Amino acid sequence: MNREKITHERRHIRLRIEILDELLGSPRRRTYKELLQALGNTLELNGEVPIKERMLKNDISFLINNEGAPIHRPTKKDPLVYYTEKFSLKRVPVDDDDIAYLKQAVAILKKATDIKLTSEIDAIISKLENKIHTNVPESNTMIAFEEHTQANGNEYFDRIFSAIQEKCPIKILYQPFGKNEREWVIHPYMLKEYRNRWFLIARIGDNPVISNVGLDRIKGAIRNCSDPFIENDLFDSETYFTNLIGVTIPLDQKEPSDIQIKVSSSQIDYIKTKPLHRGQKIIKEYKNGSILISLNLFNNYELKSYLLSYGPGIEVIKPKVLREEMKALFQTCNNLYKL
């Protein structure tokens, strides 16, 4: 089957239409030649190639036929091209169906983000809610998100997010569980959510190691710090979580472990459809219906907690150290329920 060649003119049509919309709606009226020149200048500023007059006329026809734009075409008496009445693609009204969809989208966005991501995004959501307040009836709930208890510390999210963007050290008062408060100078690098808790991946002072700071353990206000910011030379944010469940890489582990887990036949469908980790691979199938899977992960607290949630449905085969740790945890649990 022959496919139409995709040219640069077709690739940036949306950008051209948006530029034309502004030019045609401006107080200055232009001839085809002047319009083509202004359009070409703006396209070049956006790293695109200018077009020829033929394509300009096609775009104007598109605006008229597809967008209902009131465009005056050149005549001998009036050789200019412009909107004959107030019009903008940015102010095209939406119908009731569109508004209903927008309402659903805003509701989903608010439920999916329990925290205030940034003040700017929060303002956008508020504007959307105001814009779509009409007599369109509310629809029934079609998507129900899992309801979590809310961890403390979310009030610090905006402040820390801004510090990461601006590469600004901050001072915090931090209290680890079961320990005394201590003041830290933090060089913030990345925020990570895990099980409805937020963690800051950062450098504490000038330490040459990665630390994760639970936002729920920050006490009091976050303060600015005059110390020079230390750039992140500790980890690659794009790959940091590739071999990790949770947020913690133990200091004594330089590389992830090759892990093998036997999955009982009763758990196969659950673990196939929702893998323990995206790197999960099936390496053996047994006659009794169970399977052997492999994972390449750091052996941390979060991993063991996750594996415990499957109870007797899984068995750690190797490495030996993880198998022994899981065995000890199950024995401790068993002791709790002895009469």
Secondary structure, DSSP 8 states (H G I E B T S, - for coil): -------HHHHTHHHHHHHHHHHHHSSS-B-HHHHHHHHHHHHHHTT-----HHHHHHHHHHHHHHH---EE---SS---BEESSS--GGG----HHHHHHHHHHHHHHHHH--S---HHHHHHHHHHHHHT-SS----------------TTGGGHHHHHHHHHHT--EEEEE--TTS--EEEEEEEEEEEEETTEEEEEEEETT-SS-EEEEGGGEEEEEEE--S------S--TTTTTTT-SSS---TT-SS-EEEEEEE-TTTHHHHHHS-SSTT-EEEEE-TTS-EEEEEEE---HHHHHHHHTTGGGEEEEE-HHHHHHHHHHHHHHHHHT--
